[in-house]
Amino acid sequence: VRRAVTQKDWESKCALTKQVASSHGEPYQTWLFNDLTGYLERWPQGQKAGEYLGLAMFTALVMHERANTPTPSDTQRFLTEDKRLLDLAGRIPRPEKPLGYATSDYATNLEEVRQEYERLRRSHEEGKGR
């Protein structure tokens, strides 16, 4: 497997991981999230930024849902991932119409990530206080 270096390499890597993740679930969902956010951190103004940010948010929310009873390790990972998404959303201009992703879904998922982050943060802080 060739290392992704250029923006085009990363787009190919994300497309392949997306294809595999759609039919296999975990750990491919985590790999997809990491590939998408890796692209976004390198190319926040990239051609696929809007689509990838929307897909990364959706992927994170699916991973949260699938963790029926999240362990403390899961909670910490979700907090880190949600914070990463919120930071990226603040740096990437909100897409008017991302390719393959409805803007209403983008706004809804962004709000859900914000709410989930706050819920997890409060829960984590309460757990520390005991």
Secondary structure by P-SEA (a helix, b strand, c coil): ccccccaaaaaaaaaaaaaaaacccaaaaaaaaaaaaaaaaacccccaaaaaaaaaaaaaaaaaaacccccaaaaaaaaaaaaaaaaaaaacccccccccccaaaaaaaaaaaaaaaaaaaaaaaaaaac
